[in-house]
Amino acid sequence: DLNTIWHSQYGTTMGNFPHTIEVELAKPTGMKGLKVWQRQIGVNGTLKDVRIEVSQDGEKWYDLGTVQLENTREEQDIDFGGTLPDIRFYRLTALNNYYGNDYAALAEVEVIK
């Protein structure tokens, strides 16, 4: 649902960058990349630089590098450059955003198989 968002902690107690999302898939999956959508309503937390990591077991992580997302509400594809086999976990670490505050938000993340 593009009209809902994941958002970092905010309010009277606010977390600082980096902010991390870690996802466990139901079963090991061959992954070619990720599709991401920035929040569709509002701008707080529109992500800029994001580190991508994957894992087969949730303990040993492989750093795929940092990507710069666009400041757009359109779908953005992050291509891994080939299929990574048997991935069970992925992790996105937001390093900053386009508006200079400590908020992080995303509408959706989808695996590209």
C-alpha positions as CSV (number, residue, x, y, z in Angstrom):
1,D,0.0,0.0,0.0
2,L,1.8,3.1,-1.2
3,N,-0.3,5.3,1.1
4,T,1.2,3.9,4.2
5,I,4.8,4.4,5.4
6,W,7.5,3.1,7.6
7,H,8.9,6.0,9.5
8,S,11.8,6.3,12.0
9,Q,11.2,7.3,15.5
10,Y,9.9,10.9,15.9
11,G,8.1,13.0,18.4
12,T,9.5,14.0,21.8
13,T,12.2,11.4,21.4
14,M,13.8,11.3,18.0
15,G,16.4,8.9,16.8
16,N,19.4,10.0,14.7
17,F,20.8,8.6,11.5
18,P,21.6,5.9,10.7
19,H,18.1,4.2,10.7
20,T,17.8,0.6,9.7
21,I,15.1,-1.6,8.3
22,E,15.7,-5.4,8.4
23,V,13.4,-7.8,6.6
24,E,13.2,-11.6,6.9
25,L,11.7,-13.3,3.9
26,A,9.4,-16.4,4.3
27,K,11.9,-18.6,2.5
28,P,15.3,-18.3,0.8
29,T,14.9,-16.4,-2.5
30,G,17.1,-15.5,-5.5
31,M,17.3,-11.8,-5.5
32,K,18.2,-9.5,-8.4
33,G,17.5,-6.3,-6.6
34,L,15.0,-4.2,-4.8
35,K,12.2,-1.9,-5.8
36,V,11.6,1.1,-3.5
37,W,9.1,3.8,-3.3
38,Q,9.6,7.0,-1.3
39,R,6.7,8.2,0.9
40,Q,3.9,9.4,-1.3
41,I,2.4,12.1,0.9
42,G,4.6,14.6,2.7
43,V,8.4,14.9,2.5
44,N,9.8,14.3,6.0
45,G,12.2,11.4,5.8
46,T,12.6,11.3,2.0
47,L,15.8,9.1,1.8
48,K,18.9,10.1,-0.1
49,D,21.8,7.7,0.7
50,V,21.0,4.1,1.6
51,R,23.4,1.1,2.4
52,I,22.1,-2.3,1.2
53,E,23.0,-5.5,2.8
54,V,21.8,-9.1,2.4
55,S,22.2,-12.3,4.3
56,Q,21.4,-16.0,4.0
57,D,21.3,-16.7,7.7
58,G,20.7,-13.3,9.5
59,E,24.2,-13.5,11.0
60,K,26.7,-13.0,8.2
61,W,25.9,-9.9,6.2
62,Y,27.1,-9.0,2.7
63,D,27.5,-5.3,2.1
64,L,26.3,-4.5,-1.5
65,G,27.3,-0.8,-1.2
66,T,25.5,2.5,-0.9
67,V,23.0,3.8,-3.4
68,Q,21.6,7.3,-3.8
69,L,17.8,7.3,-4.1
70,E,16.1,10.0,-6.2
71,N,13.9,12.6,-4.6
72,T,10.9,11.2,-6.4
73,R,7.7,9.4,-5.7
74,E,8.1,7.1,-8.6
75,E,9.3,3.4,-8.4
76,Q,13.1,3.1,-8.1
77,D,14.9,-0.1,-8.9
78,I,18.2,-1.1,-7.2
79,D,19.9,-3.6,-9.4
80,F,22.3,-6.1,-7.7
81,G,24.1,-6.8,-11.0
82,G,23.1,-10.5,-11.0
83,T,21.0,-12.9,-9.0
84,L,22.1,-13.5,-5.4
85,P,21.0,-17.1,-4.4
86,D,19.2,-18.1,-1.3
87,I,18.8,-14.7,0.3
88,R,16.7,-14.8,3.4
89,F,17.3,-11.3,4.9
90,Y,17.9,-7.9,3.5
91,R,18.7,-4.7,5.3
92,L,18.4,-1.1,4.3
93,T,20.3,1.5,6.4
94,A,19.3,5.1,5.8
95,L,22.3,7.4,6.1
96,N,20.6,10.7,5.4
97,N,17.7,12.4,3.7
98,Y,17.0,15.2,1.3
99,Y,15.8,17.7,3.9
100,G,18.6,17.7,6.4
101,N,16.7,16.4,9.5
102,D,17.0,13.0,11.2
103,Y,13.8,11.5,9.8
104,A,13.7,8.4,7.6
105,A,10.6,7.1,5.7
106,L,9.7,4.7,2.9
107,A,6.4,3.7,1.4
108,E,7.3,0.3,0.0
109,V,10.2,-2.1,-0.6
110,E,9.8,-5.1,-2.9
111,V,12.2,-7.9,-3.9
112,I,13.1,-8.2,-7.6
113,K,13.5,-12.0,-8.3
